[in-house]
Every structure is written in C-alpha cells, then in structure tokens.
Amino acid sequence: MKSFKHIISRPAVLTGIAALLTMAACTKGFEDLNKNPYGVSEEELKWDYQHIGEPFKQIQRSIYVSNPTWVYQIQQNLMADIYSGYMTPPNPFGNLNNNNNTYNLQDGWNVALWGCAYGSYTASSESSVMPVCDYVENLTKADNQGFYAWSKILKVLTMHRIADTYGPIIYTKYGKVNADGSVDYDSQKDAYYAFFADLTEAVTILAKLQADGAPQSFTKFDLSPYAGNYGKWAKLANTLRLRLAVRIAAADPGKAKTEGEAALAHTVGLLSATEDDFTINVTPVDHPLFSISAGWKDTRMAAPMESILKGYADPRLAKFFAASTEFPGDYKGIRQGVAMAGKEIYENFSALNPDLLSNRRIQFMTAAEAWFLKSEAALNKWAGAGNARTNYEKGVETSFAQHGVSAKYADYIQDNTSTAAPYVDPKNAANNIPAGNPLLSKITIKWDDVATDEKNLERIITQKWIALFPEGQEAWAEFRRTGYPKLFPVMINNSGGKISSTEFIRRINFVNTEYETNPKGVQKAITLLGGPDNGGTRLWWDKP
C-alpha cells in the first residue's frame, strides 16, 4: 500500500491541500495487507500485547487525523462541518470561494477522508483504519477475543462515516482482488448489514468477557476515557447499533426495527450519563479545531447556529463559541457560500470557544445522543424505547450537564415560545434571513404531547443537532436523513447544476484516486449508488 509523506507548515496549507490531488489510490497493494505493517519482528512486539495493542492507537488516531491539522481540515472541517450548519470558513482559499463551501467539490480535499480510512495521508505515521483492522483481526480472532471485538467496533465507528459520505464502500470485500485487478464495493445497504453483524459479534464477546471477569487486556492502548473497560466498550457498540438502526428507519424499516429493538433490549445497556461520553485523546497535539479556529482563523460559527442558539437563548452558545471580536458582546455567524473577496471580511466573526477544545479530546458519541436516539425510537414505537418525551428531556438535560449549564435546564426545557431568531449579516444584507422567512424554524423547546410525530421529530433532531456539536459528520447525516433542523441554503452554488441549493448537498463523489487505480470497481459502485456520481445523488438511507 502506497504511503505519502507531506510535511506542511501553516503558511503552506493551500499547497498541502493542492498536493492531495496527486495522491494514489488506497486500494492498491491489497496482496500485502496481511503483512506486519510496522517493520519489526513479531517477537519484539508480543511483549505485553504490544504486537496487537500498538496498532490500535493508530486506528483510534485515524478515525479523524489530528496531526497534521491540515488533514483534519480537509477530512472534516471543509466538508461535514460546513454541510451540518455548524461552521463556515471565512477564508475564500485564494479562489473567490469557489470550492466545497460553494458546492464546487474539490477532489484534492475530498480524497482525505477516504484516504484516512484506507491509506496514509500524514507526515508522521502510517495512518489508516481498514488495513490495520484487517491485520489485527487476523492476529486476534482465535485467541485474543477482546482485541478482536475492539477492532470490530472501531472499524464500524470509522467506516459508517465513510459510507455516510460516499455511499457504497469497500468493506466486506476489502482485500479481495478480482482477476482483472479491481476491488468491488459493497452497496451501502450491504455495508450497513455488515456493520450490524460486526457490532452484534463485538457486543456478544465483550459482554461475556465482562460477565466472566476477564482481565482487561487493552487498557494501556485505549485512548478513550474507557481505559479498556469491556462493559463500557460494549455500551458504546450497542449505542452505535441503535444509531445505525435509527439511520435506516425510512429506507429499511423492518431491519431498522429488528436491530434497534435488539440494541434497546440488550443487557449491557446504552450510554446514559456524561461519564459514558466517547472521545479520543489526541495529546500531545491540540484538538485540530483549536488550531483551525484560533490559530489559522479558518473556521467560524455558521449562521444557523447563531439563529437557533440565539433564538432559544441557549446557555450552550457561550460554551460553543466566543463572542465576535468585531462586534463585542455579540455572537456572529456566517452563511454558507457567501461572496467574500478576502479573509478579512468575516474572520472576526465568532470563533469556537477554545475551552471547548482544551481537553484535547475529539468527541465521537455522547450519552445525550443516546437519549435522543431512544426518543426517536419511541416515536417509531420500537419495543424497549420507553417514553419519547422522557427520553427527549433527558437528552437535553444530559447535554446541559456535559457543558456545565445544568442550572439553566429547568427554565429552558419549559420554554414553549422561543424559536429560531432572524439572521442578520452586518456585512451584506443580501444574506439576511428576516422574521417570517419560512427558512426559520418555528419549533419550540418544550415537548408537546398533542403535536404530530413529525413536529416532535423536528423537536428531537433540533436538540440533538445542538447536542452533537462539534461533531459535524453525524450532524450532517442527521440533517440529510430528516431535513432537521432547518438550515439556510448556500448563497453561491458553483456545482454547475449537479447539486440543488434547495435540496442541499447529499454526498461526496467517489475520489479521483479510485478512478485512476480501481476504475472497474468504481464504475460498478456507481451502479450501486443508483444515480450519477455527484453531490446531488441521495444515499440509500436518505429518502426524500
């Protein structure tokens, strides 16, 4: 598998972004996948599980690459963070904002997410998920079941994000090269079914190890707060299973119900309190969003965040963002894809609050999300989900606890009048969303027992969207799936008609490196996609 080494300084970040255009495909060299990728002998590594434990650190750091930061920037921040309605770059990146922000999808940016799953894109390490998972699963399936189950969870945690970005992916067929040298993709449906099978197997293994009181074998290699605890990892896997079940409820209601009810009924339970929140420690480097926001000034609050958080007088606003340095005491966001001739126009709008990122942990799943999943499952009338209102309120309460504003919860949850606020762009009135505009959501905070399920779904997803921050990948997926919360359309659309401004971007096209080195495989994948390979084609679970 080909490796790429790019040592990029911040002044050269645009050069680094452009350099990704030359990167080769991740599906190359599958015949070498079962070889030890670390260049040392097995005997040297077997000391205290080093031969299987150290690779797990790489897997965890590769879900999102935090070092170097520019990889995270193009892997996440210039895709999902924008499309989720969370953040907007004030930087036109030297080409009058003709890039992902305005739907002119940049292959040199969009290849990074794919590459972090399948190949190496960092300056300092062999960083990828699938080849390392393949390596450790082959080593551990027979006699290290804890590590084997751990690999399954991390693989699904990573690869469902890849599937939710591109659609069909290489998962069950990974490492299987056809006679013509191509590698086949799974449809997104088949990939999801494989995710469920892997999570079921992992939970079964870990629950038994926990019940048997087995020694915790991977504690020293665990970069999460779980410290190798089998029970906590089983809860994460079970909650992830529920997340994916809810995700496919419109596309495959029977399978969704089966998997969702199995997760709800399992004895290991779900994430339920803030101490269950799943994060990855990226020490010694900073959280990449810290550098992108505070250091580079390349990301700022998005306009929908300003509208919703201000409209709700949400105490989490000050926890998420810093006040604008240009408009002291006020919080200002930027609409996606606005005209900007230079960075100086919007860079003094609201940055991310550095305190949110100071613990150097990247957030992937929280207990608050689990409660919102249960609330939606209750709307779906899945057995074991409990009461939709109780779960919804518990989700908000848990998010408030996570961000240290619990004292404000009682008043907030009873607010049945506040709605999204009008948006005003002090730089350009053409970007405003005035009062009465149908783009402004009218959903209130307080649960309404007599409202329709659709209205209460909007209520659940809007609060879930707030609680997921700053994890833009999951927020973007939920917006595409439900249409909530209401976001503002892109102002400038440079997609050439491929992506509708009113329908928003639905996916990222397959990467150019796959077209170059796995052309037959990617052509088959397009037939599985069910539409043209562009950002306007909906994914399997994304039903209008």
C-alpha positions in Angstrom: 0.0 0.0 0.0 1.5 3.3 -1.1 2.4 5.8 1.5 2.5 9.6 1.1 4.7 11.9 3.2 3.9 15.7 3.2 5.4 17.9 5.8 3.3 21.0 5.7 3.7 24.3 7.5 0.7 26.6 8.2 1.7 29.2 5.6 1.8 26.4 3.0 -1.5 24.9 3.9 -3.0 25.7 0.5 0.0 24.0 -1.1 -0.7 21.0 1.2 -4.4 20.9 0.1 -3.4 21.0 -3.6 -0.8 18.3 -3.0 -3.6 15.8 -2.2 -4.5 15.9 -5.9 -1.5 13.8 -6.6 -2.2 11.1 -4.1 -2.6 7.5 -5.3 -5.4 5.0 -4.6 -5.9 3.3 -1.3 -7.0 0.0 -2.9 -3.5 -0.6 -4.3 -1.4 -3.4 -2.9 -4.1 -5.5 -1.2 -1.9 -8.5 -1.5 0.3 -7.0 1.2 -2.4 -6.5 3.8 -1.6 -9.5 5.9 2.0 -8.5 6.4 3.1 -6.7 9.6 3.0 -3.0 8.6 5.3 -1.9 11.4 8.6 -3.2 10.2 9.6 -5.1 13.4 9.5 -8.7 14.3 6.5 -10.3 15.9 8.7 -11.4 18.9 9.7 -7.8 19.5 6.1 -6.7 19.5 4.5 -9.5 21.5 5.8 -8.2 24.8 2.7 -7.3 26.9 0.4 -7.3 23.8 2.5 -4.7 22.0 2.1 -6.6 18.7 -1.6 -6.1 18.7 -2.1 -3.1 21.1 0.1 -0.5 19.5 -1.8 -0.8 16.1 -4.9 0.1 18.0 -3.5 3.5 18.8 -3.1 4.1 15.1 -6.7 3.1 14.4 -8.1 5.4 17.1 -6.0 8.3 15.8 -7.1 7.6 12.2 -10.8 8.0 12.7 -10.1 11.6 12.4 -6.5 12.6 11.8 -5.5 15.3 14.2 -1.8 15.5 13.3 -1.1 17.2 10.9 -4.0 19.5 11.4 -4.4 20.3 7.7 -5.5 16.7 7.1 -8.3 17.1 9.6 -9.2 20.4 8.0 -9.9 18.8 4.6 -11.1 15.5 6.0 -13.8 17.0 8.2 -13.9 20.8 8.6 -14.2 21.7 4.9 -16.8 19.1 4.3 -19.2 17.9 7.1 -18.6 20.8 9.5 -19.9 23.1 6.8 -22.7 21.0 5.5 -24.0 20.3 9.0 -24.7 24.0 9.5 -22.2 24.2 12.4 -19.2 26.1 10.9 -18.4 28.2 7.9 -14.9 29.2 6.6 -14.3 32.9 6.5 -11.4 32.1 4.1 -12.1 32.0 0.3 -8.9 30.0 0.0 -7.4 32.1 -2.8 -10.0 31.4 -5.4 -13.0 33.6 -4.6 -14.7 30.9 -2.5 -15.0 28.5 -5.5 -14.6 25.3 -3.5 -16.6 22.9 -1.2 -18.2 25.9 0.5 -20.0 26.8 -2.7 -20.5 23.2 -3.9 -17.6 23.1 -6.3 -16.3 19.9 -4.8 -12.5 19.7 -4.7 -11.1 16.2 -5.4 -7.9 17.2 -3.6 -9.8 17.9 -0.4 -12.4 15.1 -0.6 -9.8 12.4 -1.0 -8.5 12.8 2.5 -11.5 11.2 4.3 -11.3 8.2 2.0 -7.6 8.0 2.5 -7.7 8.1 6.2 -9.8 5.0 6.1 -7.8 3.1 3.5 -4.4 4.7 3.1 -1.7 7.0 4.6 -2.1 10.8 4.5 0.1 12.0 7.3 3.6 13.3 7.6 4.5 11.4 10.8 2.9 7.9 10.7 1.3 5.2 8.6 -2.3 6.3 9.3 -5.3 4.3 8.2 -8.1 2.1 9.6 -9.0 -0.7 7.3 -5.5 -2.2 6.7 -4.7 -2.1 10.4 -8.0 -3.6 11.4 -7.5 -6.3 8.9 -4.1 -7.0 10.3 -5.2 -7.2 14.0 -8.3 -9.2 13.3 -6.3 -11.9 11.6 -4.0 -12.0 14.6 -6.7 -11.9 17.3 -9.7 -13.8 16.2 -8.6 -17.2 17.5 -7.1 -16.3 20.9 -7.5 -12.6 21.8 -11.2 -12.1 21.6 -11.2 -8.7 23.5 -8.9 -7.2 20.9 -10.8 -8.8 18.1 -14.1 -7.2 19.3 -12.4 -3.9 19.9 -11.2 -3.8 16.3 -14.8 -4.6 15.1 -16.2 -1.6 17.0 -13.5 0.8 15.8 -13.9 -0.3 12.2 -17.7 0.2 12.2 -17.3 3.6 14.0 -15.0 4.7 11.2 -16.5 3.1 8.2 -20.1 4.1 8.7 -18.8 7.6 8.4 -17.2 6.8 5.1 -20.4 5.1 3.9 -22.5 8.1 5.1 -20.2 10.4 3.0 -19.7 8.5 -0.3 -22.4 5.7 -0.3 -21.0 2.3 -1.5 -17.7 1.5 0.1 -15.1 -1.3 0.2 -15.9 -3.2 3.4 -16.7 -7.0 3.2 -14.7 -7.2 0.0 -11.7 -5.5 1.4 -8.5 -7.3 0.5 -10.3 -9.4 -2.2 -8.8 -8.6 -5.6 -10.6 -9.7 -8.7 -8.8 -11.4 -11.6 -8.8 -8.1 -13.5 -7.1 -6.3 -10.6 -10.2 -4.5 -9.4 -11.7 -4.5 -6.0 -15.5 -4.5 -5.6 -17.6 -2.2 -3.4 -20.4 -3.1 -1.1 -23.7 -1.3 -1.6 -24.4 1.0 1.3 -27.2 -1.4 2.3 -24.9 -4.4 2.3 -22.3 -2.4 4.2 -24.8 -1.4 6.9 -25.9 -5.0 7.3 -22.3 -6.0 7.8 -21.9 -3.2 10.3 -24.8 -4.6 12.3 -23.3 -8.1 12.2 -19.9 -6.8 13.3 -21.4 -4.9 16.2 -23.5 -7.8 17.3 -20.5 -10.0 17.4 -18.4 -7.5 19.3 -21.1 -6.8 21.9 -21.6 -10.6 22.5 -17.9 -11.1 23.0 -17.3 -8.1 25.3 -20.4 -8.7 27.4 -19.2 -12.3 28.1 -15.7 -11.1 29.0 -17.2 -8.6 31.3 -19.5 -11.1 32.9 -16.7 -13.6 33.3 -14.5 -11.0 35.0 -11.8 -11.5 32.3 -8.6 -9.4 32.7 -8.8 -6.1 30.8 -6.1 -6.7 28.1 -6.2 -3.5 26.2 -6.3 -0.8 28.9 -2.9 0.7 28.1 -3.7 1.1 24.4 -7.1 2.7 24.9 -7.1 6.5 24.1 -10.7 6.9 25.2 -11.9 7.5 28.8 -13.0 3.9 29.0 -9.5 2.7 29.8 -10.1 -0.7 28.2 -13.3 -1.5 30.2 -15.2 -4.2 28.4 -18.5 -3.1 29.7 -18.1 0.5 28.6 -17.0 -0.5 25.1 -20.0 -2.9 24.9 -22.3 0.0 25.7 -20.7 2.1 23.0 -21.1 -0.7 20.4 -24.7 -1.2 21.5 -25.4 2.6 21.2 -23.7 2.7 17.8 -26.0 -0.2 16.7 -29.0 1.9 17.8 -27.6 5.0 15.9 -27.3 3.0 12.7 -30.8 1.4 13.2 -32.4 4.8 13.5 -30.4 6.0 10.5 -32.0 3.4 8.1 -35.6 3.6 9.5 -37.0 5.2 6.4 -35.0 3.0 3.9 -35.4 -0.4 5.6 -38.0 -0.2 8.4 -38.0 -3.9 9.1 -34.3 -4.2 9.6 -34.2 -0.9 11.5 -36.8 -2.2 14.0 -35.0 -5.5 14.4 -31.6 -4.0 15.1 -33.0 -1.1 17.1 -35.0 -3.3 19.4 -32.1 -5.7 19.8 -29.9 -2.8 21.0 -32.6 -1.5 23.3 -33.2 -4.9 24.9 -29.5 -5.9 25.3 -28.4 -6.3 28.9 -25.3 -4.2 28.5 -27.4 -1.1 28.0 -26.6 2.2 26.3 -24.6 5.3 27.1 -26.6 7.1 29.7 -24.5 9.7 31.6 -21.8 12.1 30.8 -19.1 9.8 32.1 -20.0 7.5 29.3 -19.2 10.0 26.6 -16.8 8.6 24.0 -13.9 10.7 23.0 -10.3 10.1 21.7 -7.4 11.8 23.4 -5.1 13.3 20.8 -2.4 14.5 23.3 0.3 15.8 22.8 -1.2 17.8 19.9 -4.0 20.2 20.3 -7.6 19.4 19.1 -7.3 20.3 15.4 -10.3 22.6 15.6 -8.3 24.7 18.1 -5.6 25.4 15.5 -8.1 25.8 12.6 -10.2 28.3 14.6 -7.9 30.2 17.0 -4.6 29.9 15.2 -5.5 29.9 11.5 -8.8 31.7 11.7 -10.1 29.4 9.1 -13.5 28.4 10.6 -16.2 30.4 12.3 -19.8 30.0 13.6 -22.3 29.2 10.9 -25.4 31.3 10.6 -27.9 28.5 11.5 -26.0 28.1 14.9 -26.4 31.8 15.6 -30.1 31.8 14.6 -31.1 28.7 16.7 -28.9 29.2 19.7 -29.7 33.0 20.0 -33.4 32.3 19.3 -33.5 29.8 22.1 -31.4 31.9 24.5 -29.4 28.7 24.7 -26.8 28.8 27.5 -24.6 26.5 25.4 -24.0 29.3 23.0 -21.2 30.8 25.1 -19.8 27.3 25.7 -19.5 26.6 22.0 -18.4 29.9 20.6 -16.5 33.1 21.5 -18.1 36.5 21.0 -17.1 38.3 17.9 -14.1 40.5 18.2 -15.6 42.9 15.7 -19.0 43.1 17.5 -18.1 42.9 21.2 -20.6 41.0 23.3 -22.4 39.6 20.3 -22.1 36.2 18.6 -22.0 36.4 14.8 -22.2 33.5 12.3 -21.6 33.3 8.5 -24.0 32.0 5.9 -22.5 29.2 3.8 -21.2 30.2 0.4 -21.4 34.0 0.7 -19.5 36.2 -1.6 -16.2 37.2 0.0 -13.2 38.8 -1.7 -10.8 38.2 1.2 -10.5 36.7 4.6 -10.6 40.0 6.4 -14.3 40.4 5.8 -15.6 37.7 8.1 -12.6 36.4 10.1 -13.6 38.5 13.2 -17.0 36.8 13.5 -17.4 34.2 16.3 -14.6 31.7 16.6 -15.0 28.4 18.5 -14.6 28.7 22.3 -11.1 27.4 22.9 -12.3 26.0 26.3 -14.5 23.5 24.4 -11.4 22.1 22.8 -8.8 22.5 25.6 -9.0 18.9 26.8 -7.5 17.7 23.5 -10.3 15.1 23.1 -12.2 14.6 19.8 -15.9 13.8 20.5 -17.5 10.9 18.7 -20.6 9.8 20.7 -22.2 11.2 23.8 -24.8 10.0 26.3 -27.0 12.9 25.2 -27.2 11.4 21.7 -28.2 8.1 23.1 -31.2 9.6 24.8 -32.3 11.4 21.6 -31.9 8.1 19.7 -34.2 6.4 22.3 -36.7 9.3 21.9 -36.9 8.8 18.2 -37.1 5.0 18.7 -40.1 5.6 20.9 -41.7 7.7 18.2 -41.1 4.7 15.9 -42.9 2.5 18.6 -39.9 0.2 19.0 -40.1 -2.1 21.9 -38.0 -1.1 24.9 -37.6 2.5 23.8 -39.6 3.9 26.7 -41.3 7.3 26.6 -40.4 9.8 23.8 -40.9 12.8 26.0 -38.9 11.5 28.9 -36.0 10.5 26.7 -36.1 13.8 24.9 -35.9 15.8 28.1 -33.2 13.5 29.4 -31.2 14.2 26.2 -31.4 17.9 26.8 -30.6 17.6 30.5 -27.6 15.3 29.8 -26.2 17.8 27.2 -26.6 20.6 29.7 -24.7 18.6 32.2 -22.0 17.8 29.7 -21.4 21.5 29.1 -21.7 22.7 32.7 -25.0 24.6 32.4 -27.3 22.3 34.4 -28.6 25.2 36.5 -30.3 26.6 33.4 -32.1 23.4 32.4 -35.3 23.7 34.3 -36.3 27.0 32.7 -35.0 26.0 29.3 -37.0 22.8 29.0 -40.3 24.6 29.8 -39.8 27.3 27.1 -42.7 26.9 24.7 -42.4 30.2 22.9 -38.8 30.7 21.8 -38.0 29.8 18.1 -35.1 30.4 15.8 -34.1 34.1 15.5 -33.8 36.1 12.3 -30.3 36.2 10.9 -28.6 39.5 10.1 -25.3 39.7 8.2 -23.8 43.1 9.1 -21.5 42.8 6.1 -24.1 42.1 3.4 -27.9 42.5 3.8 -28.4 40.1 0.8 -27.5 37.3 3.2 -30.2 38.1 5.8 -33.0 35.7 6.8 -35.7 38.1 8.2 -38.5 37.3 10.6 -41.3 35.5 8.9 -39.0 33.8 6.4 -40.0 30.1 6.1 -36.4 29.1 6.4 -36.6 30.0 10.1 -37.9 27.0 12.1 -40.9 27.6 14.3 -40.2 24.6 16.5 -40.1 25.4 20.2 -38.2 23.7 23.0 -40.9 22.3 25.3 -42.3 18.9 24.4 -45.8 18.9 23.1 -47.8 15.8 23.8 -50.5 16.8 21.3 -48.2 17.7 18.4 -47.8 15.4 15.5 -44.9 12.9 15.5 -43.3 14.9 12.7 -43.3 18.1 14.8 -41.9 16.2 17.7 -39.3 14.6 15.4 -38.2 18.1 14.4 -38.0 19.0 18.1 -35.9 15.9 18.9 -33.5 16.4 15.9 -33.1 20.1 16.5 -32.0 19.5 20.1 -29.9 16.5 19.0 -28.2 18.7 16.5 -27.2 21.2 19.2 -26.0 18.4 21.5 -23.9 16.7 18.8 -21.7 19.9 18.4 -18.9 20.0 17.2 -19.2 16.6 15.6 -20.3 17.8 12.1 -20.2 14.4 10.4 -23.0 13.0 12.4 -25.0 16.3 12.4 -24.8 16.4 8.5 -26.0 12.8 8.3 -29.0 13.5 10.5 -29.9 16.7 8.6 -29.9 14.7 5.3 -31.9 11.9 6.8 -34.6 14.1 8.5 -34.4 17.6 7.0 -33.9 19.0 10.5 -33.0 21.4 11.8 -33.9 23.9 9.1 -30.7 25.2 7.6 -30.0 28.1 5.2 -29.3 27.3 1.6 -25.9 28.1 0.1 -25.7 31.6 -1.3 -23.4 30.9 -4.2 -23.8 27.5 -5.9 -20.8 26.6 -8.2 -21.8 23.0 -8.7 -22.9 23.5 -12.3 -26.4 22.2 -11.6 -25.2 19.0 -10.0 -26.3 20.0 -6.5 -29.6 21.7 -5.8 -29.4 24.7 -3.5 -32.8 23.9 -2.0 -32.1 20.2 -1.6 -28.6 20.8 -0.2 -25.6 18.6 -0.8 -26.3 14.8 -0.3 -22.9 13.1 -0.5 -19.3 13.4 -1.8 -18.4 12.0 -5.1 -16.1 9.0 -5.3 -12.4 10.0 -5.1 -10.2 10.6 -8.1 -7.6 8.1 -6.9 -10.2 5.3 -7.2 -11.0 6.4 -10.8 -7.2 6.2 -11.5 -6.4 2.8 -10.0 -9.6 1.0 -9.4 -11.7 2.2 -12.4 -13.7 -1.0 -12.9 -14.5 -1.2 -9.2 -15.7 2.4 -9.0 -17.8 2.0 -12.1 -19.6 -0.9 -10.5 -20.0 1.2 -7.4 -21.8 3.9 -9.4 -24.4 1.3 -10.4 -24.9 0.5 -6.7 -25.3 4.2 -6.0 -28.4 4.5 -8.2 -27.6 7.9 -9.6 -24.8 10.0 -11.1 -21.6 10.2 -9.1 -22.0 13.7 -7.8 -23.0 15.6 -4.7 -26.7 15.7 -5.6 -27.4 12.0 -5.6 -29.1 10.7 -2.4 -27.6 7.9 -0.4 -29.6 4.6 0.2 -30.9 5.7 3.6 -31.6 9.3 2.5 -35.2 9.3 1.5 -37.0 12.5 0.4 
